[in-house]
Structure formats: C-alpha cells, structure tokens
Amino acid sequence: MTPEADRPRRSALYMPATNARAIAKARTLACDVVILDLEDAVAPDMKTAARHAAADAVRAGGFGSRELVVRVNAPDTPWGADDLAMVADARPDAVLLPKVRAAAELGAVAAPVPLWVMVETPAAALAIAGIAAVPGVAALVLGLNDLAEATGIHPGADRLPFQPLMLQAVLAARAHGVAVLDGVTNAIDDPALFAAEAAQARRFGFDGKTLIHPSQVAPCNAAFSPSPEEIARAMRIVAAFDDPAAADRGAIRVGGEMVERLHLARARRTLAQRP
C-alpha cells in the first residue's frame, strides 16, 4: 500500500456520474484519481439518477489502485444533503466539496471519508490557509473557471492573474500536509496549452491536475512524473545517506553539491512517484 503522503495524484479525471460508459472506461484509464461528478456535469433533472449511479459505481468497485472520489453538490443546494448521505453509506475514498466559502462550513459536513475542497469562490481563495488546516481535509482543488466567472478575471494563456493564488494554494497545502491539485484545462483540442499549464502547475509545486477528458491523462501523468534526471539524482542522494559513514551527518556532498536531510526526504518522495 502506498503511504498516503506519497500516493500519486498526478491526474484526477472528472467523469459525469450519469455516463455509465464513461465510468466503465475510467476503470481502464491510467489516471491516478477518478472523480465521479454529481455537480457541474449533471443537469438538475438528472441529479437523483446521478447519485444512484455513483453509489452503484462505488459499491461495484473495479477501479484498482485509482483513488475514487465523488464530487457532491454543495450542502446548501436541494441535492447536497442526500449526496452526502449517499457518500456516508457508499464510502468512496474521498468526497469533493464544491462552492466552499469558509473553513467554518466544513465543520458541519458529516462525512466519514476524507474531504477534498474546491477552491473556487473569492471567499475560499481568501480563506485558503484556514480551509487547509481543518481536520479531515485531505486535498485542495482549484476551480479557476468558477473563480474567473465570479471575479471577472481574464486568466490569459499564462494564467498570470491566478499565479498568486496558485502559490498560496501550494503553501497552504504544504503547511498543513494536504494534497493540492490544479484546475482543469477546458481546451481539450489544444495540447500545447494543456502542456504549458501542466508544466506551470508542476513548477509551482502542485501534486497534479484535474482533467475533463481522457486524452489529457497521458500528458498529465508525464508532466507530473519525475524525469529520468530527477530520478537519478534522487537515487544518488538516497544512496549517499544510506552509507553508514553518513549516519550522523546532516549535510553531505553528492555529485558536486551539498545536500541536507531535507533533500533526502524529497528524494524519497521522488522515488515513490516514479511511473
């Protein structure tokens, strides 16, 4: 079993819970996370059917090592309470909560599984550190489409207006030991844009990215997997600290650079994330 802190979350694919074929396909894809969506991808008159389909999919299993998450409707919607009741009964790996505005809201969510939280409202963006600190929260997920709509922000290809939030999201996640995932790329026919966003997110320190189409899985996994050079460097660092001569040393020389034990911890995480 992969330790929770090292569990790969490079690619998290949203699948409409009403689409049985999509869910069946998700069981065969190389994504690390499958998110069964009851919210944005489901029309109001299909919400109940989507809830039952998600429950059936969770109970049927067959997702292998993929983490299975259900994105429910917000608790203050007509469907939210029933969605959460289903989650409590079916027990997916986690529940993704949308439209959160404040950390205090999470205390009222009775979910017996880890909480993933969408950061997609202006209030959530301002409260991100407090949200990450709430017991039971396991991941932050950026929802930049909703945030752009709510604020009037025009992200542009470089997402410059959102870069401060991206940094704050990573800092909050690392401060409180939770995962953090980048938002989706809507342009499914623009692989260059997807590659640029994925590379940007990895540079910022995100664990992975949320996806809306299976074609994005392979490039996403590649973007968030350590390169051969990173793996080789990590192996050198681990080997050097495993040498009995380094047992009582906090810093040693490896390949022409000084590395400390904090680099050892990161090297081990790198090796755990090898494809």
Sequence and secondary structure as in RCSB ss.txt:
>XXXX:A:sequence
MTPEADRPRRSALYMPATNARAIAKARTLACDVVILDLEDAVAPDMKTAARHAAADAVRAGGFGSRELVVRVNAP
DTPWGADDLAMVADARPDAVLLPKVRAAAELGAVAAPVPLWVMVETPAAALAIAGIAAVPGVAALVLGLNDLAEA
TGIHPGADRLPFQPLMLQAVLAARAHGVAVLDGVTNAIDDPALFAAEAAQARRFGFDGKTLIHPSQVAPCNAAFS
PSPEEIARAMRIVAAFDDPAAADRGAIRVGGEMVERLHLARARRTLAQRP
>XXXX:A:secstr
   GGG   SEEEEEETT HHHHHHHTTS  SEEEEESSTTS GGGHHHHHHHHHHHHHH   TTSEEEEE   T
TSTTHHHHHHHHHHH  SEEEE S   HHHHTT   SS EEEEE SHHHHHTHHHHHTSTTEEEEEE HHHHHHH
HT   TTTTGGGHHHHHHHHHHHHHHT EEEE     TT HHHHHHHHHHHHHHT SEEEESSGGGHHHHHHHHS
  HHHHHHHHHHHHHHHSGGGTT SEEEETTEEEEHHHHHHHHHHHHT  
